[in-house]
Amino acid sequence: MIEHFERFGLLINDSVVRTPIAIASMAGIVDADYVLKRASHIGLAFIGGYSIDEPAMRAAREMAAGGRDEFLFDDPIPEIKAQAGKLAKTDVVTGINLRACTPGAFSDAADKLGDTVVYEIDAHCRQQPMVEVGSGEYYLHNPRILAECVKTLKSHDVTVSVKIRAGVGQDDVALARALWRAGADIIHVDLMDFGYQKLRQIRNSCPVMLIANNSINSFDRVKEMFSHGADLVSLGRRSDEHTLSGLDAAITRYADEHGWYNSPKQLCRGGDIRALAFCCMPVKNCPLIPTLAKIGISREQYVELKERSVKGTPLESGQHTCFGSLAWCCKDSSPCMFREMSIEQGHLTGREYMRQKRTLSERILEEVFSETPVDEQG
């Protein structure tokens, strides 16, 4: 698994993620057998959703009576254990999508299941019976209760994902910040019809891992999500072996060629704040200036941060570049003979240059999100 970590740098629940492709839960459909048939082309899978308390189980039965697929168990915990056990010897990181109506129900599940799985709070189901009992989308209208569910799960020292549906709650950016503050490790967002703009807003508001979901079944769509903030993408109805294998191969080729598989677009081309790693000195009126103002960093602090972050790294050099250091150079997709000359003189490859830029971006974001959330809305 070392090669996968070197390629993508993804760890979830202390496990290496072999590829940034996930299977999203589909109630009554996605179980261990479903995942095992596709295990060669995914890195993460959420089985379920499983209703784990009496109100949610009652709602699931009502939904099943209306013709929906559901996992129905009088006691779901033994079944979840059995399903997770089937996946334990694979390279797939296992998540369990859970529907419940109180923080205590999630706590009880964590007591019984332990820390070997990722717990995903289902704040996504929009079926009326589930919402009426206080689960699924109910949480998007009651974010304080959702945050309490996250805090309760995190008290068990487990990895927590929250599956949300964009555009349902009052403010997705505020929700993302609240989930981050509560301790969520992952936000799994169904973008609905909002596209990458919504994803970028969430990326700019918190440092948690982001999984983009909804109709992401072509490499062009995957790249669009990656370049605006996604760490992984997930597929639901289109999670067939043919689609998954094609995406896995294309993402791997791109990563091996460019070095940073989900590198952002440059800030001046609509990228998220990770793109600060590609920005030059703040010497002209460009999108960098309002971005720094929004994240509360002065021009002087920005310059000092980048210079400090590249000190002792290959990006520190670059005498032929515009500002005397590769720290201020743009993305590999932008032609620049001076950047290329400096990369060559520094005995770097383009792939290694982009890896160094990724590290720089991570250091910048650590500083940006070290204390208070970002007030970025665009």
N, C-alpha and C positions, 0 to 999 in steps of 0.2 A: 504493500500500500504506500510505500515511500514515494514511488513515482507519481502517484495520484496526488499526494500532498504537495510535492514539488511543483506539479502542474497547476493545481487549483488553490492550494493553501486553505482548504476548508476542513474545519473540525466541528462536529456537532456531537454533543454528549460524550466528549472525549474520544470520539471515533473519527477516523479519516473518512471523508466523503469522496468516493471514487469519481464521481461526475456530478456537476451541479444541476442534475435533473431529478425531480421528485414526482412521485405519484400522489395526487390529492385523494383524500378519502371520498368514497361514494357509498352511502349507507346501503347495506344489503348486497354490495358488489365487491368492494375492495377488502379482501381478507388475505391471509398468508399465501394461499394457493394462487390467488390472482397476482400477488407480488412475485412469487417464485418463478412464474412463467416469464417475467420481465426483468429478473434480477441482474442480468448481464449488462443492462443498459441504463440503470438508475443508481443514484447514490443514496436516496432517502425515500421512504414510503410511509404514508399515514394510513393505517388500517382503520376501518370503522366507517361512519361514526357509530359509537356504542353509547346507548342511553344507560346511565349508571345509577340513577336514583328513581324512586317510585313515580314522581310526576313526569319525568322525561320518558320513562318506560311506558307509562299510560298514554302519553302523546304519541310515542312510536307505534303503539298498537293501533291507535286511531288512524294514523297515517297509513299503516299497512292495510287496514281494512278498506281504505280508500284507493288501494291499488299501487302504493309505492313500495319499493324494495326497502326492507329494514332488517337489521340484525335484532332479533327478539329473544331475550333470555330472562328467565326469572332471577337468575344470579349471573350477571355478565362477567364478573371477575375471573372465575375459573376459565371461561372461554377466552377472555383476553390473554390470560397467562399462556394458554395452549397455543393461541395464534402467534404471540410474540416468541414463544419457544421455538416454533417452526422456523423463524427468521433469524434466530440467535447465531446460527453457524454460517450465515451468509455475510457478504460484504455490504449489505444494505443496512443503513441506519434505520431503526424502527421507531416510528411515532404512532401514537394511538390518539385518534380523534374522539373526544368525549363530550357527551351532552349531559349536563346536570344543571340544577336550579339553585344550588347554594354552594358557597365556598367549602362547607363541610363535606359535601359529597366528593369533591375533588380531593380533599385531604384524606378521606377514607380510602379512595382509590390508590393514592400514593403510598399510604401505609401498607397496603396489601400487594402492590406491584413493584415497589422499590424503584431504584434509579437506573435501571437498565434500558428504559425507553424514554422517548421524548413525549411529554404530555401536551396535547393540543386541545385547548379550550375551544369548543365549537361556538363561536359567536356569529355564525354564518348561515345556519339553517333558517330559511324564511317561511317554512310551512306553519300555518296558523296554529295548529294544535301545539307545536313545540314553543312558539313564541308566547302563547297564552299561559303556559305553565311557568314561564320565566327562564327559558333557555334560548339558544340560537340567537337570532337577531334582537331578542329582548335586551341582550347585554349591550348592543350598540346604542340603544336609547337610554341605557342606565350604566354609563361607563364607570361610575364609582363602584358599583357591585362587581363589574368585570375586573377592575383593578384589585379588589379584595380577593377575588378568586385567584388571580396571579400571585399576589402576596402569600396567600395561604399555601399554594403549591410550592413556591420558592422556599418557604420555611422548611420544606422537606429536602432541600438541596437537590432538586431535580431540574432538568432542562424543560423550559416552558415555551411553547409556541401558542400563538393566538390566531385563529382563522377568522378574518373579518371580511365583510363585503363593503367595498368602497361606496361612498355616497349615501349610505343609509343613516349613519349617525349625524349629529349636528355639525361636527368638525373633525375630519379625519386626522388633521395635523395635531390637534389637541389630544385626540384619542391616542395617537402614536406616542406622543410625549408621555401621556399618563401611563401607558403600558410599559414604556421604558423605565419610568420612575418606579413602577411597581415591581420591576425585576424581570420582565419578559425577555427571553433570549432571542425569540424569532417572532416576526409578524408575517403571517401568510395571508396575502391580500388578494382577494378576487377583485380585479380591477373593473369588472363589468364593462361599461362602454367608455370609461374615462381615459384609458390608454396611459402612455408613459408620463403625461403631465402629473397625474395623481401620484404615480410611483415616485417621481422626482420630489414632489412635495414631502412625502413621507421620508424619503432618504435624507432630505435636508433638515429634518426635524429630530432625528434620533439616530444613534449608532448601532441599533440592533440589526441582526441578520434579517434580510428581506427575501421572501419568496413571492414571485409574481405568478399569478394564476389567471386563467380565462383566455381560451382560444389562442394559446401560445404553442402552435404546432408546426411552425416553419422556422428555419434558421434565421431568416430575416427578422421575424418577430422576436426570437430569442435574443438576437443582437440588440434590438431596440430596447428590450427590457434591461439587458445587462448594461447598456451604455447610459441608462438613466437611473441606475441604483440597485438593481436586483443582484443578489448573491446567487440565487438559484431560481429556476422556473419550475412550475408544476403543471402536470397534465391530468385531466380527469377523463372525460369521455373519449378523447383521442389518445389515450395511453395504450395504444396497440403496439405490438413488438416492432412492426415496420417503422412507425413514426419515431418511436423511442430510439431505435438503433441508428436511424439516419441522423437524428439530432445529436446523439452521443458522439458519433464519428465526426460530425461537422464541428462541434464545440471543441473536441480534442485537437483536431487539425488546427483550428484557429489559435488555441492556447499554445500549441507547440510552435507555431509560427511567430506569434506576437508577444508571448510571455505573460501578458496580463489579460486573462480571458474575459473579464467584465470591465475593462477600462472604460471610463466615462468619455462622452463627447467633451470637447473643450468648452470651457465656460462660455466663451463668446459664440458658441454654436448650440447653446441650450443644454449643456451638461450640468450635472449636479455638483455639489461642493467638493466631491473627491477630485474634481478637475482643477482645484487650486494647485495641485502638483504640476500642472502644465502651464500655469500662468506666469507671465513675465513680471518684471518690476512694475510697481504701481505708479507709472509715470505718464499715463494718458487716460483720457476719459473713455472707459470701456466697462463691460459688465463686472470686472473685478472690483471696481470701486464700490458700487452699491451692495455687492455681495459681502464685502468686508464689513460694511456698515451694518448689514442685517445680522451678521454673526458676532458683532461686537468686538472686532479686532481692528486696531488702527493700522495704517499703512506701515508704520515703523515696527509694530509688533509682528506683522506679517513677514516683513523682510527678515527680521531677527529669527523668527520661527523657522523659515525655510533654510536660512544659512546655518542655523544650529542643527537642523535635522539632517543636512547632507554632509556635515563635517566628518571627515574621515572616510567618506564613501566615494565611489566613482563619480557621483554627480557633483562633487565639490569642484572638480576640474572643468576645463572647457574654455581656455583662453581665447579661442577664436569665435566664441559665441557672442551674442549681442551684449550680454551683461557679465561675461567672464566666467560663467559657471553653467553647467548643464541643469542646475536646479531651476533655472528660469526658462528652459526650453520646452517646446511644444510636443504634442503627441507624434508618434511615429508615422501616422497617416498624413501629416502635413509635410510637404517637401521642404527641406532646408539643408543646403549644402554645408553651412557652417556647423550645424548640429551633427551631421553625419561625419564631418571631418574630425570633430572633437570626440565623437564616439569611437572612431577608428584609432585616433591617437591615444585614447584611454584604454585601448585593447578590450573594448566591449563589443558585444554583438547588439543588434537592434533588440533582440529578445531580452537580453540582460538589461539593457537600458530601460525597457518597459517594466521589468521586474523591480528595478531600483525605484522607478516612479511609483509603483504600487506601494512599496515600503514607505516612501516619502508621504504619499497620500494617507497611509494609516497613521503616521506620526502627526500629521496635521489634524486629522479628525480626532485623535486622542486629546489634543489640546483644545479643539473647538468644543468638544463634548465633555470636558473634564469637570465642569461645574454646573452649568445651567443649560437648558434646552435652547435650541436655535429658534428664532422667530422668523423663519423663512417660509414664505407662502407660495413661491412660484418656482 
